[in-house]
Amino acid sequence: MDLNLRNAVIANVSGNNQNQLQETIVDAIQSGEEKMLPGLGVLFEVIWKNAEEADRQEMLDTLEKGLKS
């Protein structure tokens, strides 16, 4: 992913509160537009980098279950 895109996504949501972040994520998912996927990827990267190992494992478990559905 282009570093400029990563920085743009982070700059766009920096300072947002939890409700605003949730709205951003839900809107991106509900829109179904593929152009939103890189932004969601950047947000996931931030989550992953700041998560503890137990939280990462929980995310992986949830992802695995979701992909089996």
PDB file of N, CA, C, O and CB in Angstrom:
ATOM      1  N   MET A   1       0.844  -1.169   0.000  1.00  0.00           N
ATOM      2  CA  MET A   1       0.000   0.000   0.000  1.00  0.00           C
ATOM      3  C   MET A   1       0.891   1.234   0.000  1.00  0.00           C
ATOM      4  O   MET A   1       1.913   1.280   0.684  1.00  0.00           O
ATOM      5  CB  MET A   1      -0.961  -0.003   1.213  1.00  0.00           C
ATOM      6  N   ASP A   2       0.492   2.214  -0.767  1.00  0.00           N
ATOM      7  CA  ASP A   2       1.261   3.432  -0.897  1.00  0.00           C
ATOM      8  C   ASP A   2       1.306   4.184   0.429  1.00  0.00           C
ATOM      9  O   ASP A   2       0.276   4.368   1.076  1.00  0.00           O
ATOM     10  CB  ASP A   2       0.676   4.315  -1.994  1.00  0.00           C
ATOM     11  N   LEU A   3       2.475   4.608   0.823  1.00  0.00           N
ATOM     12  CA  LEU A   3       2.662   5.311   2.090  1.00  0.00           C
ATOM     13  C   LEU A   3       1.820   6.581   2.146  1.00  0.00           C
ATOM     14  O   LEU A   3       1.325   6.944   3.213  1.00  0.00           O
ATOM     15  CB  LEU A   3       4.137   5.650   2.295  1.00  0.00           C
ATOM     16  N   ASN A   4       1.650   7.265   1.006  1.00  0.00           N
ATOM     17  CA  ASN A   4       0.844   8.479   0.988  1.00  0.00           C
ATOM     18  C   ASN A   4      -0.610   8.179   1.304  1.00  0.00           C
ATOM     19  O   ASN A   4      -1.266   8.961   1.992  1.00  0.00           O
ATOM     20  CB  ASN A   4       0.951   9.166  -0.363  1.00  0.00           C
ATOM     21  N   LEU A   5      -1.123   7.064   0.816  1.00  0.00           N
ATOM     22  CA  LEU A   5      -2.495   6.661   1.113  1.00  0.00           C
ATOM     23  C   LEU A   5      -2.635   6.367   2.601  1.00  0.00           C
ATOM     24  O   LEU A   5      -3.602   6.790   3.235  1.00  0.00           O
ATOM     25  CB  LEU A   5      -2.899   5.426   0.276  1.00  0.00           C
ATOM     26  N   ARG A   6      -1.683   5.654   3.147  1.00  0.00           N
ATOM     27  CA  ARG A   6      -1.695   5.329   4.582  1.00  0.00           C
ATOM     28  C   ARG A   6      -1.739   6.623   5.409  1.00  0.00           C
ATOM     29  O   ARG A   6      -2.556   6.759   6.320  1.00  0.00           O
ATOM     30  CB  ARG A   6      -0.439   4.477   4.967  1.00  0.00           C
ATOM     31  N   ASN A   7      -0.863   7.553   5.085  1.00  0.00           N
ATOM     32  CA  ASN A   7      -0.827   8.820   5.817  1.00  0.00           C
ATOM     33  C   ASN A   7      -2.116   9.607   5.647  1.00  0.00           C
ATOM     34  O   ASN A   7      -2.589  10.239   6.592  1.00  0.00           O
ATOM     35  CB  ASN A   7       0.353   9.661   5.357  1.00  0.00           C
ATOM     36  N   ALA A   8      -2.684   9.574   4.453  1.00  0.00           N
ATOM     37  CA  ALA A   8      -3.929  10.300   4.198  1.00  0.00           C
ATOM     38  C   ALA A   8      -5.075   9.724   5.017  1.00  0.00           C
ATOM     39  O   ALA A   8      -5.871  10.472   5.584  1.00  0.00           O
ATOM     40  CB  ALA A   8      -4.279  10.260   2.708  1.00  0.00           C
ATOM     41  N   VAL A   9      -5.164   8.405   5.083  1.00  0.00           N
ATOM     42  CA  VAL A   9      -6.226   7.768   5.867  1.00  0.00           C
ATOM     43  C   VAL A   9      -6.064   8.122   7.337  1.00  0.00           C
ATOM     44  O   VAL A   9      -7.032   8.497   7.998  1.00  0.00           O
ATOM     45  CB  VAL A   9      -6.211   6.231   5.676  1.00  0.00           C
ATOM     46  N   ILE A  10      -4.855   8.005   7.848  1.00  0.00           N
ATOM     47  CA  ILE A  10      -4.604   8.309   9.259  1.00  0.00           C
ATOM     48  C   ILE A  10      -4.905   9.781   9.550  1.00  0.00           C
ATOM     49  O   ILE A  10      -5.515  10.094  10.572  1.00  0.00           O
ATOM     50  CB  ILE A  10      -3.141   7.976   9.634  1.00  0.00           C
ATOM     51  N   ALA A  11      -4.488  10.674   8.674  1.00  0.00           N
ATOM     52  CA  ALA A  11      -4.762  12.100   8.874  1.00  0.00           C
ATOM     53  C   ALA A  11      -6.262  12.378   8.855  1.00  0.00           C
ATOM     54  O   ALA A  11      -6.749  13.242   9.584  1.00  0.00           O
ATOM     55  CB  ALA A  11      -4.058  12.938   7.793  1.00  0.00           C
ATOM     56  N   ASN A  12      -6.988  11.641   8.021  1.00  0.00           N
ATOM     57  CA  ASN A  12      -8.432  11.851   7.885  1.00  0.00           C
ATOM     58  C   ASN A  12      -9.200  11.488   9.151  1.00  0.00           C
ATOM     59  O   ASN A  12     -10.236  12.087   9.437  1.00  0.00           O
ATOM     60  CB  ASN A  12      -8.962  11.041   6.723  1.00  0.00           C
ATOM     61  N   VAL A  13      -8.707  10.520   9.908  1.00  0.00           N
ATOM     62  CA  VAL A  13      -9.442  10.074  11.104  1.00  0.00           C
ATOM     63  C   VAL A  13      -8.755  10.454  12.415  1.00  0.00           C
ATOM     64  O   VAL A  13      -9.307  10.214  13.489  1.00  0.00           O
ATOM     65  CB  VAL A  13      -9.624   8.574  11.058  1.00  0.00           C
ATOM     66  N   SER A  14      -7.586  11.031  12.346  1.00  0.00           N
ATOM     67  CA  SER A  14      -6.890  11.451  13.569  1.00  0.00           C
ATOM     68  C   SER A  14      -7.748  12.456  14.318  1.00  0.00           C
ATOM     69  O   SER A  14      -8.291  13.391  13.731  1.00  0.00           O
ATOM     70  CB  SER A  14      -5.499  12.061  13.243  1.00  0.00           C
ATOM     71  N   GLY A  15      -7.859  12.252  15.604  1.00  0.00           N
ATOM     72  CA  GLY A  15      -8.662  13.143  16.426  1.00  0.00           C
ATOM     73  C   GLY A  15     -10.128  12.765  16.504  1.00  0.00           C
ATOM     74  O   GLY A  15     -10.888  13.375  17.256  1.00  0.00           O
ATOM     75  N   ASN A  16     -10.539  11.756  15.729  1.00  0.00           N
ATOM     76  CA  ASN A  16     -11.926  11.303  15.799  1.00  0.00           C
ATOM     77  C   ASN A  16     -12.166  10.564  17.106  1.00  0.00           C
ATOM     78  O   ASN A  16     -11.279   9.883  17.618  1.00  0.00           O
ATOM     79  CB  ASN A  16     -12.270  10.398  14.599  1.00  0.00           C
ATOM     80  N   ASN A  17     -13.379  10.706  17.642  1.00  0.00           N
ATOM     81  CA  ASN A  17     -13.728   9.954  18.841  1.00  0.00           C
ATOM     82  C   ASN A  17     -14.214   8.557  18.438  1.00  0.00           C
ATOM     83  O   ASN A  17     -14.307   8.251  17.249  1.00  0.00           O
ATOM     84  CB  ASN A  17     -14.817  10.703  19.670  1.00  0.00           C
ATOM     85  N   GLN A  18     -14.519   7.724  19.416  1.00  0.00           N
ATOM     86  CA  GLN A  18     -14.910   6.340  19.125  1.00  0.00           C
ATOM     87  C   GLN A  18     -16.167   6.265  18.264  1.00  0.00           C
ATOM     88  O   GLN A  18     -16.253   5.418  17.375  1.00  0.00           O
ATOM     89  CB  GLN A  18     -15.133   5.577  20.422  1.00  0.00           C
ATOM     90  N   ASN A  19     -17.136   7.130  18.513  1.00  0.00           N
ATOM     91  CA  ASN A  19     -18.358   7.111  17.702  1.00  0.00           C
ATOM     92  C   ASN A  19     -18.066   7.453  16.249  1.00  0.00           C
ATOM     93  O   ASN A  19     -18.611   6.828  15.341  1.00  0.00           O
ATOM     94  CB  ASN A  19     -19.388   8.087  18.267  1.00  0.00           C
ATOM     95  N   GLN A  20     -17.214   8.436  16.028  1.00  0.00           N
ATOM     96  CA  GLN A  20     -16.849   8.815  14.669  1.00  0.00           C
ATOM     97  C   GLN A  20     -16.074   7.699  13.976  1.00  0.00           C
ATOM     98  O   GLN A  20     -16.286   7.431  12.793  1.00  0.00           O
ATOM     99  CB  GLN A  20     -16.022  10.100  14.682  1.00  0.00           C
ATOM    100  N   LEU A  21     -15.184   7.054  14.708  1.00  0.00           N
ATOM    101  CA  LEU A  21     -14.432   5.940  14.129  1.00  0.00           C
ATOM    102  C   LEU A  21     -15.364   4.797  13.765  1.00  0.00           C
ATOM    103  O   LEU A  21     -15.222   4.185  12.706  1.00  0.00           O
ATOM    104  CB  LEU A  21     -13.350   5.452  15.103  1.00  0.00           C
ATOM    105  N   GLN A  22     -16.321   4.507  14.647  1.00  0.00           N
ATOM    106  CA  GLN A  22     -17.277   3.437  14.361  1.00  0.00           C
ATOM    107  C   GLN A  22     -18.105   3.781  13.124  1.00  0.00           C
ATOM    108  O   GLN A  22     -18.320   2.921  12.269  1.00  0.00           O
ATOM    109  CB  GLN A  22     -18.201   3.196  15.576  1.00  0.00           C
ATOM    110  N   GLU A  23     -18.567   5.017  13.020  1.00  0.00           N
ATOM    111  CA  GLU A  23     -19.334   5.441  11.851  1.00  0.00           C
ATOM    112  C   GLU A  23     -18.514   5.286  10.577  1.00  0.00           C
ATOM    113  O   GLU A  23     -19.033   4.843   9.552  1.00  0.00           O
ATOM    114  CB  GLU A  23     -19.792   6.893  12.010  1.00  0.00           C
ATOM    115  N   THR A  24     -17.251   5.645  10.639  1.00  0.00           N
ATOM    116  CA  THR A  24     -16.371   5.512   9.477  1.00  0.00           C
ATOM    117  C   THR A  24     -16.264   4.056   9.048  1.00  0.00           C
ATOM    118  O   THR A  24     -16.372   3.745   7.862  1.00  0.00           O
ATOM    119  CB  THR A  24     -14.977   6.076   9.787  1.00  0.00           C
ATOM    120  N   ILE A  25     -16.053   3.169  10.008  1.00  0.00           N
ATOM    121  CA  ILE A  25     -15.903   1.744   9.707  1.00  0.00           C
ATOM    122  C   ILE A  25     -17.205   1.165   9.174  1.00  0.00           C
ATOM    123  O   ILE A  25     -17.205   0.474   8.155  1.00  0.00           O
ATOM    124  CB  ILE A  25     -15.456   0.973  10.955  1.00  0.00           C
ATOM    125  N   VAL A  26     -18.309   1.441   9.852  1.00  0.00           N
ATOM    126  CA  VAL A  26     -19.609   0.900   9.434  1.00  0.00           C
ATOM    127  C   VAL A  26     -19.986   1.427   8.055  1.00  0.00           C
ATOM    128  O   VAL A  26     -20.441   0.660   7.206  1.00  0.00           O
ATOM    129  CB  VAL A  26     -20.707   1.263  10.461  1.00  0.00           C
ATOM    130  N   ASP A  27     -19.804   2.715   7.821  1.00  0.00           N
ATOM    131  CA  ASP A  27     -20.117   3.291   6.512  1.00  0.00           C
ATOM    132  C   ASP A  27     -19.291   2.643   5.409  1.00  0.00           C
ATOM    133  O   ASP A  27     -19.809   2.341   4.334  1.00  0.00           O
ATOM    134  CB  ASP A  27     -19.876   4.801   6.523  1.00  0.00           C
ATOM    135  N   ALA A  28     -18.009   2.431   5.676  1.00  0.00           N
ATOM    136  CA  ALA A  28     -17.135   1.817   4.670  1.00  0.00           C
ATOM    137  C   ALA A  28     -17.580   0.399   4.351  1.00  0.00           C
ATOM    138  O   ALA A  28     -17.569  -0.010   3.190  1.00  0.00           O
ATOM    139  CB  ALA A  28     -15.681   1.813   5.152  1.00  0.00           C
ATOM    140  N   ILE A  29     -17.970  -0.350   5.370  1.00  0.00           N
ATOM    141  CA  ILE A  29     -18.394  -1.736   5.154  1.00  0.00           C
ATOM    142  C   ILE A  29     -19.743  -1.774   4.458  1.00  0.00           C
ATOM    143  O   ILE A  29     -19.928  -2.538   3.511  1.00  0.00           O
ATOM    144  CB  ILE A  29     -18.463  -2.499   6.488  1.00  0.00           C
ATOM    145  N   GLN A  30     -20.691  -0.957   4.914  1.00  0.00           N
ATOM    146  CA  GLN A  30     -22.036  -0.975   4.345  1.00  0.00           C
ATOM    147  C   GLN A  30     -22.071  -0.468   2.913  1.00  0.00           C
ATOM    148  O   GLN A  30     -22.930  -0.881   2.134  1.00  0.00           O
ATOM    149  CB  GLN A  30     -22.963  -0.149   5.194  1.00  0.00           C
ATOM    150  N   SER A  31     -21.162   0.412   2.558  1.00  0.00           N
ATOM    151  CA  SER A  31     -21.155   0.940   1.192  1.00  0.00           C
ATOM    152  C   SER A  31     -20.819  -0.152   0.182  1.00  0.00           C
ATOM    153  O   SER A  31     -21.278  -0.114  -0.959  1.00  0.00           O
ATOM    154  CB  SER A  31     -20.154   2.093   1.070  1.00  0.00           C
ATOM    155  N   GLY A  32     -20.015  -1.123   0.609  1.00  0.00           N
ATOM    156  CA  GLY A  32     -19.637  -2.218  -0.275  1.00  0.00           C
ATOM    157  C   GLY A  32     -18.714  -1.803  -1.410  1.00  0.00           C
ATOM    158  O   GLY A  32     -18.468  -2.584  -2.330  1.00  0.00           O
ATOM    159  N   GLU A  33     -18.207  -0.590  -1.353  1.00  0.00           N
ATOM    160  CA  GLU A  33     -17.332  -0.105  -2.416  1.00  0.00           C
ATOM    161  C   GLU A  33     -15.903  -0.588  -2.182  1.00  0.00           C
ATOM    162  O   GLU A  33     -15.350  -0.442  -1.092  1.00  0.00           O
ATOM    163  CB  GLU A  33     -17.374   1.437  -2.496  1.00  0.00           C
ATOM    164  N   GLU A  34     -15.327  -1.159  -3.215  1.00  0.00           N
ATOM    165  CA  GLU A  34     -13.968  -1.689  -3.091  1.00  0.00           C
ATOM    166  C   GLU A  34     -12.940  -0.602  -2.825  1.00  0.00           C
ATOM    167  O   GLU A  34     -11.879  -0.875  -2.263  1.00  0.00           O
ATOM    168  CB  GLU A  34     -13.590  -2.442  -4.342  1.00  0.00           C
ATOM    169  N   LYS A  35     -13.242   0.621  -3.220  1.00  0.00           N
ATOM    170  CA  LYS A  35     -12.283   1.712  -2.980  1.00  0.00           C
ATOM    171  C   LYS A  35     -12.104   1.996  -1.490  1.00  0.00           C
ATOM    172  O   LYS A  35     -11.152   2.670  -1.095  1.00  0.00           O
ATOM    173  CB  LYS A  35     -12.742   2.984  -3.694  1.00  0.00           C
ATOM    174  N   MET A  36     -13.025   1.479  -0.657  1.00  0.00           N
ATOM    175  CA  MET A  36     -12.932   1.684   0.787  1.00  0.00           C
ATOM    176  C   MET A  36     -11.999   0.671   1.455  1.00  0.00           C
ATOM    177  O   MET A  36     -11.559   0.892   2.583  1.00  0.00           O
ATOM    178  CB  MET A  36     -14.316   1.598   1.413  1.00  0.00           C
ATOM    179  N   LEU A  37     -11.695  -0.424   0.778  1.00  0.00           N
ATOM    180  CA  LEU A  37     -10.905  -1.497   1.376  1.00  0.00           C
ATOM    181  C   LEU A  37      -9.512  -1.060   1.838  1.00  0.00           C
ATOM    182  O   LEU A  37      -9.092  -1.457   2.925  1.00  0.00           O
ATOM    183  CB  LEU A  37     -10.769  -2.616   0.394  1.00  0.00           C
ATOM    184  N   PRO A  38      -8.786  -0.265   1.064  1.00  0.00           N
ATOM    185  CA  PRO A  38      -7.465   0.156   1.562  1.00  0.00           C
ATOM    186  C   PRO A  38      -7.551   0.945   2.867  1.00  0.00           C
ATOM    187  O   PRO A  38      -6.704   0.782   3.746  1.00  0.00           O
ATOM    188  CB  PRO A  38      -6.760   0.998   0.511  1.00  0.00           C
ATOM    189  N   GLY A  39      -8.558   1.790   2.999  1.00  0.00           N
ATOM    190  CA  GLY A  39      -8.721   2.556   4.234  1.00  0.00           C
ATOM    191  C   GLY A  39      -8.998   1.663   5.423  1.00  0.00           C
ATOM    192  O   GLY A  39      -8.459   1.873   6.510  1.00  0.00           O
ATOM    193  N   LEU A  40      -9.847   0.656   5.211  1.00  0.00           N
ATOM    194  CA  LEU A  40     -10.118  -0.300   6.285  1.00  0.00           C
ATOM    195  C   LEU A  40      -8.851  -1.064   6.645  1.00  0.00           C
ATOM    196  O   LEU A  40      -8.612  -1.376   7.812  1.00  0.00           O
ATOM    197  CB  LEU A  40     -11.234  -1.280   5.874  1.00  0.00           C
ATOM    198  N   GLY A  41      -8.052  -1.359   5.642  1.00  0.00           N
ATOM    199  CA  GLY A  41      -6.782  -2.043   5.894  1.00  0.00           C
ATOM    200  C   GLY A  41      -5.841  -1.200   6.745  1.00  0.00           C
ATOM    201  O   GLY A  41      -5.160  -1.721   7.628  1.00  0.00           O
ATOM    202  N   VAL A  42      -5.805   0.090   6.480  1.00  0.00           N
ATOM    203  CA  VAL A  42      -4.963   0.992   7.277  1.00  0.00           C
ATOM    204  C   VAL A  42      -5.455   1.026   8.719  1.00  0.00           C
ATOM    205  O   VAL A  42      -4.654   0.985   9.652  1.00  0.00           O
ATOM    206  CB  VAL A  42      -4.959   2.421   6.676  1.00  0.00           C
ATOM    207  N   LEU A  43      -6.775   1.102   8.904  1.00  0.00           N
ATOM    208  CA  LEU A  43      -7.324   1.113  10.262  1.00  0.00           C
ATOM    209  C   LEU A  43      -7.017  -0.193  10.978  1.00  0.00           C
ATOM    210  O   LEU A  43      -6.695  -0.192  12.166  1.00  0.00           O
ATOM    211  CB  LEU A  43      -8.840   1.353  10.230  1.00  0.00           C
ATOM    212  N   PHE A  44      -7.116  -1.312  10.255  1.00  0.00           N
ATOM    213  CA  PHE A  44      -6.789  -2.593  10.875  1.00  0.00           C
ATOM    214  C   PHE A  44      -5.312  -2.645  11.252  1.00  0.00           C
ATOM    215  O   PHE A  44      -4.957  -3.185  12.300  1.00  0.00           O
ATOM    216  CB  PHE A  44      -7.138  -3.755   9.929  1.00  0.00           C
ATOM    217  N   GLU A  45      -4.460  -2.092  10.414  1.00  0.00           N
ATOM    218  CA  GLU A  45      -3.029  -2.055  10.723  1.00  0.00           C
ATOM    219  C   GLU A  45      -2.776  -1.298  12.029  1.00  0.00           C
ATOM    220  O   GLU A  45      -1.963  -1.730  12.846  1.00  0.00           O
ATOM    221  CB  GLU A  45      -2.245  -1.399   9.566  1.00  0.00           C
ATOM    222  N   VAL A  46      -3.463  -0.180  12.229  1.00  0.00           N
ATOM    223  CA  VAL A  46      -3.312   0.595  13.463  1.00  0.00           C
ATOM    224  C   VAL A  46      -3.768  -0.237  14.656  1.00  0.00           C
ATOM    225  O   VAL A  46      -3.101  -0.273  15.690  1.00  0.00           O
ATOM    226  CB  VAL A  46      -4.117   1.918  13.385  1.00  0.00           C
ATOM    227  N   ILE A  47      -4.913  -0.905  14.503  1.00  0.00           N
ATOM    228  CA  ILE A  47      -5.417  -1.761  15.581  1.00  0.00           C
ATOM    229  C   ILE A  47      -4.397  -2.846  15.905  1.00  0.00           C
ATOM    230  O   ILE A  47      -4.052  -3.053  17.069  1.00  0.00           O
ATOM    231  CB  ILE A  47      -6.774  -2.397  15.190  1.00  0.00           C
ATOM    232  N   TRP A  48      -3.920  -3.530  14.886  1.00  0.00           N
ATOM    233  CA  TRP A  48      -2.994  -4.655  15.072  1.00  0.00           C
ATOM    234  C   TRP A  48      -1.710  -4.208  15.765  1.00  0.00           C
ATOM    235  O   TRP A  48      -1.237  -4.856  16.698  1.00  0.00           O
ATOM    236  CB  TRP A  48      -2.660  -5.300  13.719  1.00  0.00           C
ATOM    237  N   LYS A  49      -1.151  -3.089  15.295  1.00  0.00           N
ATOM    238  CA  LYS A  49       0.116  -2.605  15.859  1.00  0.00           C
ATOM    239  C   LYS A  49      -0.022  -2.187  17.322  1.00  0.00           C
ATOM    240  O   LYS A  49       0.955  -2.209  18.071  1.00  0.00           O
ATOM    241  CB  LYS A  49       0.635  -1.430  15.041  1.00  0.00           C
ATOM    242  N   ASN A  50      -1.222  -1.811  17.724  1.00  0.00           N
ATOM    243  CA  ASN A  50      -1.434  -1.322  19.085  1.00  0.00           C
ATOM    244  C   ASN A  50      -2.114  -2.338  19.988  1.00  0.00           C
ATOM    245  O   ASN A  50      -2.451  -2.026  21.130  1.00  0.00           O
ATOM    246  CB  ASN A  50      -2.250  -0.066  19.052  1.00  0.00           C
ATOM    247  N   ALA A  51      -2.318  -3.550  19.487  1.00  0.00           N
ATOM    248  CA  ALA A  51      -3.010  -4.586  20.258  1.00  0.00           C
ATOM    249  C   ALA A  51      -2.013  -5.446  21.026  1.00  0.00           C
ATOM    250  O   ALA A  51      -0.887  -5.675  20.583  1.00  0.00           O
ATOM    251  CB  ALA A  51      -3.865  -5.467  19.332  1.00  0.00           C
ATOM    252  N   GLU A  52      -2.451  -5.907  22.170  1.00  0.00           N
ATOM    253  CA  GLU A  52      -1.671  -6.871  22.947  1.00  0.00           C
ATOM    254  C   GLU A  52      -1.800  -8.238  22.272  1.00  0.00           C
ATOM    255  O   GLU A  52      -2.706  -8.453  21.467  1.00  0.00           O
ATOM    256  CB  GLU A  52      -2.155  -6.928  24.447  1.00  0.00           C
ATOM    257  N   GLU A  53      -0.909  -9.143  22.597  1.00  0.00           N
ATOM    258  CA  GLU A  53      -0.901 -10.473  21.973  1.00  0.00           C
ATOM    259  C   GLU A  53      -2.234 -11.194  22.162  1.00  0.00           C
ATOM    260  O   GLU A  53      -2.725 -11.827  21.228  1.00  0.00           O
ATOM    261  CB  GLU A  53       0.232 -11.323  22.553  1.00  0.00           C
ATOM    262  N   ALA A  54      -2.825 -11.109  23.346  1.00  0.00           N
ATOM    263  CA  ALA A  54      -4.113 -11.776  23.597  1.00  0.00           C
ATOM    264  C   ALA A  54      -5.204 -11.201  22.701  1.00  0.00           C
ATOM    265  O   ALA A  54      -6.055 -11.939  22.205  1.00  0.00           O
ATOM    266  CB  ALA A  54      -4.519 -11.635  25.080  1.00  0.00           C
ATOM    267  N   ASP A  55      -5.181  -9.893  22.494  1.00  0.00           N
ATOM    268  CA  ASP A  55      -6.165  -9.259  21.616  1.00  0.00           C
ATOM    269  C   ASP A  55      -5.948  -9.669  20.161  1.00  0.00           C
ATOM    270  O   ASP A  55      -6.908  -9.874  19.419  1.00  0.00           O
ATOM    271  CB  ASP A  55      -6.094  -7.732  21.750  1.00  0.00           C
ATOM    272  N   ARG A  56      -4.689  -9.787  19.757  1.00  0.00           N
ATOM    273  CA  ARG A  56      -4.390 -10.246  18.394  1.00  0.00           C
ATOM    274  C   ARG A  56      -4.914 -11.663  18.186  1.00  0.00           C
ATOM    275  O   ARG A  56      -5.484 -11.975  17.140  1.00  0.00           O
ATOM    276  CB  ARG A  56      -2.867 -10.194  18.120  1.00  0.00           C
ATOM    277  N   GLN A  57      -4.722 -12.508  19.175  1.00  0.00           N
ATOM    278  CA  GLN A  57      -5.207 -13.884  19.068  1.00  0.00           C
ATOM    279  C   GLN A  57      -6.725 -13.906  18.956  1.00  0.00           C
ATOM    280  O   GLN A  57      -7.283 -14.682  18.179  1.00  0.00           O
ATOM    281  CB  GLN A  57      -4.751 -14.716  20.280  1.00  0.00           C
ATOM    282  N   GLU A  58      -7.388 -13.061  19.725  1.00  0.00           N
ATOM    283  CA  GLU A  58      -8.849 -12.980  19.653  1.00  0.00           C
ATOM    284  C   GLU A  58      -9.302 -12.516  18.267  1.00  0.00           C
ATOM    285  O   GLU A  58     -10.285 -13.024  17.728  1.00  0.00           O
ATOM    286  CB  GLU A  58      -9.388 -12.026  20.736  1.00  0.00           C
ATOM    287  N   MET A  59      -8.583 -11.549  17.695  1.00  0.00           N
ATOM    288  CA  MET A  59      -8.912 -11.091  16.338  1.00  0.00           C
ATOM    289  C   MET A  59      -8.729 -12.216  15.333  1.00  0.00           C
ATOM    290  O   MET A  59      -9.560 -12.404  14.444  1.00  0.00           O
ATOM    291  CB  MET A  59      -8.040  -9.886  15.945  1.00  0.00           C
ATOM    292  N   LEU A  60      -7.644 -12.962  15.474  1.00  0.00           N
ATOM    293  CA  LEU A  60      -7.400 -14.074  14.559  1.00  0.00           C
ATOM    294  C   LEU A  60      -8.468 -15.150  14.695  1.00  0.00           C
ATOM    295  O   LEU A  60      -8.922 -15.703  13.693  1.00  0.00           O
ATOM    296  CB  LEU A  60      -6.022 -14.674  14.810  1.00  0.00           C
ATOM    297  N   ASP A  61      -8.873 -15.453  15.928  1.00  0.00           N
ATOM    298  CA  ASP A  61      -9.943 -16.431  16.150  1.00  0.00           C
ATOM    299  C   ASP A  61     -11.238 -15.967  15.501  1.00  0.00           C
ATOM    300  O   ASP A  61     -11.926 -16.745  14.841  1.00  0.00           O
ATOM    301  CB  ASP A  61     -10.159 -16.666  17.656  1.00  0.00           C
ATOM    302  N   THR A  62     -11.566 -14.691  15.693  1.00  0.00           N
ATOM    303  CA  THR A  62     -12.783 -14.129  15.112  1.00  0.00           C
ATOM    304  C   THR A  62     -12.721 -14.154  13.593  1.00  0.00           C
ATOM    305  O   THR A  62     -13.706 -14.494  12.937  1.00  0.00           O
ATOM    306  CB  THR A  62     -13.001 -12.698  15.606  1.00  0.00           C
ATOM    307  N   LEU A  63     -11.584 -13.801  13.035  1.00  0.00           N
ATOM    308  CA  LEU A  63     -11.408 -13.815  11.584  1.00  0.00           C
ATOM    309  C   LEU A  63     -11.557 -15.221  11.033  1.00  0.00           C
ATOM    310  O   LEU A  63     -12.246 -15.439  10.036  1.00  0.00           O
ATOM    311  CB  LEU A  63     -10.044 -13.244  11.204  1.00  0.00           C
ATOM    312  N   GLU A  64     -10.908 -16.171  11.684  1.00  0.00           N
ATOM    313  CA  GLU A  64     -10.992 -17.561  11.240  1.00  0.00           C
ATOM    314  C   GLU A  64     -12.441 -18.048  11.262  1.00  0.00           C
ATOM    315  O   GLU A  64     -12.895 -18.678  10.306  1.00  0.00           O
ATOM    316  CB  GLU A  64     -10.112 -18.465  12.126  1.00  0.00           C
ATOM    317  N   LYS A  65     -13.162 -17.765  12.333  1.00  0.00           N
ATOM    318  CA  LYS A  65     -14.572 -18.170  12.428  1.00  0.00           C
ATOM    319  C   LYS A  65     -15.404 -17.497  11.347  1.00  0.00           C
ATOM    320  O   LYS A  65     -16.260 -18.134  10.732  1.00  0.00           O
ATOM    321  CB  LYS A  65     -15.141 -17.828  13.815  1.00  0.00           C
ATOM    322  N   GLY A  66     -15.158 -16.225  11.117  1.00  0.00           N
ATOM    323  CA  GLY A  66     -15.904 -15.488  10.103  1.00  0.00           C
ATOM    324  C   GLY A  66     -15.670 -16.003   8.701  1.00  0.00           C
ATOM    325  O   GLY A  66     -16.579 -15.985   7.871  1.00  0.00           O
ATOM    326  N   LEU A  67     -14.466 -16.461   8.429  1.00  0.00           N
ATOM    327  CA  LEU A  67     -14.156 -16.980   7.097  1.00  0.00           C
ATOM    328  C   LEU A  67     -14.704 -18.381   6.880  1.00  0.00           C
ATOM    329  O   LEU A  67     -14.859 -18.818   5.740  1.00  0.00           O
ATOM    330  CB  LEU A  67     -12.662 -16.981   6.877  1.00  0.00           C
ATOM    331  N   LYS A  68     -14.998 -19.089   7.966  1.00  0.00           N
ATOM    332  CA  LYS A  68     -15.574 -20.431   7.862  1.00  0.00           C
ATOM    333  C   LYS A  68     -17.080 -20.372   7.636  1.00  0.00           C
ATOM    334  O   LYS A  68     -17.680 -21.341   7.172  1.00  0.00           O
ATOM    335  CB  LYS A  68     -15.268 -21.240   9.121  1.00  0.00           C
ATOM    336  N   SER A  69     -17.685 -19.244   7.962  1.00  0.00           N
ATOM    337  CA  SER A  69     -19.146 -19.113   7.852  1.00  0.00           C
ATOM    338  C   SER A  69     -19.609 -19.112   6.417  1.00  0.00           C
ATOM    339  O   SER A  69     -20.807 -19.009   6.155  1.00  0.00           O
ATOM    340  CB  SER A  69     -19.617 -17.848   8.531  1.00  0.00           C
TER     341      SER A  69
END
